[in-house]
Amino acid sequence: MINVPLNKILFLDIETVGCEASFDNLKTNRPELAFQFENYFDWFEKRFPEDVADGFDSMFHNRSALVSEFLKIACVSLAFVNDDGTIKMQSFSGKDELDILQKTQKVLQKVGSLNYFLCGHNVKGFDIPILAKRMMINGLMPPKILPSFDTKPWEVKAIDTKDIWQYGQFGSIASLELMCVSLGIESSKNMDVTGNKVHNAYWNDDNIEGITKYCERDVEVLIEVIKKLLTLK
């Protein structure tokens, strides 16, 4: 199922927040981007109808962190498993997105040259494209390990646990939490800061530590998932 040695996998997770604390702030600080958000409101409506009734403010607060152009990265956690089974974890977090991206870029360039594979949950559909886009937006070149438009399928060095769990049944439910519950692994969703609370933790509570712990726990969970899959008989 997984033909990559455990010690050649870089486990990855990112946490994102809206690029501003609120839509009003976006209009004040970045009016052109706010105009684009308004232009794409129909796109948001179709995907998140539950947030439509409360207008732009609610939609931006709840969903901006899912779209590369309207978000910023608050944390990137990276880890690999040593030959002796110990985990080496490194996180870059804070309010300076450029600094986070520069440090992440450096690590990804290094592991790419060492023939590592990336691993994450929905890493192909979320983490990789968001990292690449945010790097470009911030004037950085995405490392080659992040597959691009011209990367051939057999050249993609990414293990996506969402793909594994869907097992070809595209469109089926396959959250990391559901996968963990099904496999008997404790997920990260019982922590104080979880996915839907990250925006408030960042903008209102200044709780970077809580965001980082949540991101790191997701990476630890990924490692446990892959270890479990590698022991299948």
C-alpha positions in Angstrom: 0.0 0.0 0.0 2.8 2.4 0.9 6.1 1.6 -0.8 8.1 4.4 0.9 10.3 3.8 3.9 9.1 5.5 7.0 12.3 7.4 7.4 12.0 8.9 4.0 8.6 10.6 4.7 8.3 14.2 5.8 4.9 14.6 7.6 3.3 17.9 7.1 0.4 20.0 8.3 -0.5 23.7 8.0 -3.0 25.9 9.9 -4.5 28.9 8.1 -6.6 31.9 9.1 -8.3 34.7 7.2 -5.9 37.3 5.9 -7.6 39.9 8.1 -9.6 39.6 11.3 -12.9 40.5 9.7 -14.4 41.4 6.3 -14.6 45.0 7.5 -10.9 45.0 8.2 -10.3 43.6 4.7 -12.3 46.4 3.2 -10.3 49.0 5.1 -6.8 47.5 4.7 -7.1 45.7 1.4 -10.0 47.1 -0.6 -9.1 45.5 -3.9 -8.9 42.0 -2.3 -12.3 42.7 -0.6 -13.7 43.6 -4.0 -12.5 40.2 -5.3 -14.1 38.4 -2.3 -17.4 40.1 -3.1 -17.0 39.0 -6.8 -16.5 35.4 -5.7 -19.3 35.4 -3.2 -21.5 33.2 -5.5 -18.7 30.6 -5.4 -18.7 30.7 -1.6 -22.5 30.5 -1.5 -22.7 27.3 -3.6 -20.1 25.6 -1.4 -21.1 26.9 2.0 -24.9 27.7 2.0 -25.1 27.5 5.7 -23.1 30.7 6.0 -25.0 32.7 3.4 -27.7 34.2 5.7 -25.2 36.2 7.7 -23.6 37.8 4.7 -20.0 38.7 3.9 -18.8 39.0 7.5 -19.8 35.5 8.5 -18.6 34.0 5.2 -15.2 35.6 5.5 -14.8 34.7 9.1 -15.8 31.1 8.6 -14.4 30.3 5.2 -11.6 32.7 4.1 -9.0 30.3 5.7 -9.9 27.7 3.0 -9.0 29.8 0.0 -5.4 30.6 -0.8 -6.0 34.2 -1.9 -8.0 35.2 1.2 -5.9 33.5 3.9 -2.6 33.6 5.6 -0.6 30.7 7.0 -0.3 30.8 10.8 1.6 27.6 11.3 3.5 24.9 9.4 4.5 21.8 11.3 7.0 19.3 9.8 8.2 16.0 11.2 10.1 12.9 10.3 10.7 9.6 12.1 14.3 8.7 12.9 15.7 5.2 12.4 15.3 4.5 16.1 11.6 5.4 16.0 11.9 8.8 17.6 10.1 11.8 16.0 11.8 15.0 15.1 9.2 17.8 15.0 9.8 21.4 13.8 7.1 24.1 13.6 7.2 27.6 12.2 4.4 29.8 13.5 3.5 33.4 14.3 2.2 36.5 12.8 4.9 36.9 10.1 3.8 34.7 7.2 6.8 35.5 5.1 9.1 34.3 7.8 7.1 31.1 8.1 7.2 30.5 4.4 10.9 31.2 4.0 11.8 28.7 6.8 9.4 26.1 5.2 10.9 26.7 1.8 14.4 26.0 3.1 13.3 22.7 4.7 11.3 21.6 1.6 14.3 22.4 -0.7 16.5 20.2 1.5 14.2 17.2 1.8 13.4 17.4 -1.9 17.1 17.0 -2.7 17.2 14.0 -0.4 14.4 12.2 -2.2 11.8 12.5 0.6 8.1 12.1 0.1 5.6 14.5 1.7 2.7 13.1 3.7 -0.5 14.8 4.8 -4.2 14.5 4.9 -5.6 16.2 1.8 -2.1 17.4 1.3 -2.5 17.4 -2.5 -5.8 19.3 -2.4 -5.0 21.7 0.4 -1.5 22.0 2.0 0.6 21.7 -1.2 -1.4 24.2 -3.3 -1.8 26.7 -0.5 1.9 26.6 0.4 2.8 27.0 -3.3 0.4 29.9 -3.8 1.3 31.7 -0.6 4.9 31.4 -1.5 4.3 33.0 -4.9 2.1 35.7 -3.4 5.0 36.5 -1.0 7.6 36.5 -3.8 9.1 33.1 -3.1 9.7 30.2 -5.5 7.9 27.0 -4.5 10.4 24.2 -4.0 10.4 21.4 -6.6 9.0 18.9 -4.1 5.7 20.7 -4.3 4.1 19.3 -7.5 3.0 21.9 -10.1 0.9 22.0 -13.2 3.6 20.3 -15.2 4.5 17.6 -12.7 3.8 14.1 -14.2 1.6 11.8 -12.1 4.5 9.4 -11.5 6.7 12.2 -10.4 4.5 13.4 -7.5 6.2 12.7 -4.2 3.2 13.0 -1.9 1.4 10.5 0.2 -2.2 11.7 0.8 -3.9 9.9 3.6 -7.3 11.2 2.3 -6.6 9.4 -1.1 -5.6 6.3 0.8 -8.8 6.3 2.9 -11.1 7.0 -0.1 -9.5 4.0 -1.8 -10.7 5.2 -5.2 -14.2 6.1 -4.0 -13.7 9.7 -4.9 -16.2 12.0 -3.2 -16.7 9.7 -0.3 -16.3 11.1 3.3 -12.7 10.8 4.4 -11.9 13.3 7.1 -8.8 12.7 9.2 -11.0 12.4 12.3 -13.2 9.8 10.7 -10.1 7.8 9.6 -8.6 8.0 13.1 -11.8 6.8 14.8 -12.2 4.0 12.3 -8.6 2.8 12.9 -8.7 3.2 16.7 -6.3 6.2 16.8 -7.0 9.2 19.0 -7.5 12.3 16.8 -6.5 15.9 17.5 -10.1 17.2 17.6 -10.4 17.1 21.4 -7.9 19.9 21.9 -8.7 23.5 23.0 -7.9 24.9 19.6 -9.3 23.0 16.6 -10.0 23.8 13.0 -13.0 26.0 13.4 -11.4 27.9 16.3 -8.1 28.7 14.7 -9.2 32.1 13.2 -10.4 33.4 16.6 -7.3 31.9 18.4 -5.1 33.9 16.0 -6.9 37.2 15.7 -8.7 37.6 19.0 -6.8 35.5 21.5 -3.3 35.8 20.1 -3.0 32.1 21.0 -0.2 31.1 18.6 1.0 28.4 21.1 -2.4 26.7 21.0 -2.5 26.8 17.2 1.0 25.3 17.1 0.1 22.5 19.5 -3.0 21.6 17.4 -0.9 21.6 14.2 1.8 19.4 15.8 -0.8 17.0 17.1 -2.2 16.6 13.6 1.3 15.7 12.4 1.6 13.2 15.2 -1.7 11.6 14.2 -0.5 11.3 10.6 2.5 9.4 11.8 0.4 7.1 13.8 -1.9 6.5 10.8 1.0 5.7 8.5 2.6 3.4 11.1 -0.7 1.5 11.4 -1.0 1.1 7.7 2.5 -0.1 7.4 1.7 -2.9 9.9 -1.2 -4.3 7.9 -0.7 -8.0 7.2 
